[in-house]
Amino acid sequence: MAILIIKDENGVERRVELQPLPFRIGKKAGHNALVLEHISISREHCVISRENDGFAIADSESRNGTYLNGRRLTSPEALRDRDAIRVGAVHGDVSPARDLLR
């Protein structure tokens, strides 16, 4: 399974498996697989889902946006090994999982 490496604003790092799918990220506990308590994070910020032989990320109409490799998402986009994700002010990287990410 692919791993998302999250770094908070203090540089503290944690690794999160992308499961269950769809993998929801946001502030709302009980609804999201990854709950991030930060003022820049929306209740339902973004979602990572399985797409064909890989994964895709989509913004859930969040206030502060979801960014992939520095670009704000306006539609779902495929994820690749080592992609950089920013959810509000929280940064993350997709860890290599060659069997799932292409």
ZITAFEN-V625490 format. One record per pair of residues at least 24 apart in sequence whose ideal C-beta (glycine too) atoms are under 7 Angstrom apart, sorted by the first residue. I is the first residue (numbers start at 1). GAP is how many residues later the second one is. D is the distance in whole Angstrom. If there is no record, write none. Layout:
I:GAP:D, I:GAP:D
This chain:
1:96:7, 2:53:6, 2:92:6, 2:93:6, 2:95:4, 2:98:5, 2:99:6, 3:92:4, 3:94:7, 4:88:5, 4:90:6, 5:87:6, 5:88:5, 5:90:6, 6:84:6, 6:86:5, 7:84:5, 7:85:7, 8:82:6, 9:80:6, 18:30:6, 18:37:7, 21:28:6, 21:29:5, 22:25:5, 22:26:7, 22:27:4, 23:24:7, 23:25:4, 25:62:6, 36:51:7, 36:54:5, 38:50:6, 38:51:6, 38:52:6, 40:24:5, 40:48:3, 40:49:4, 41:46:6, 41:47:4, 41:49:7, 45:42:5, 45:43:7, 46:41:6, 48:31:7, 51:27:7, 53:49:6, 54:24:6, 54:25:6, 54:46:6, 54:47:5, 54:48:5, 55:24:4, 55:45:7, 55:46:6, 57:28:7, 64:24:4
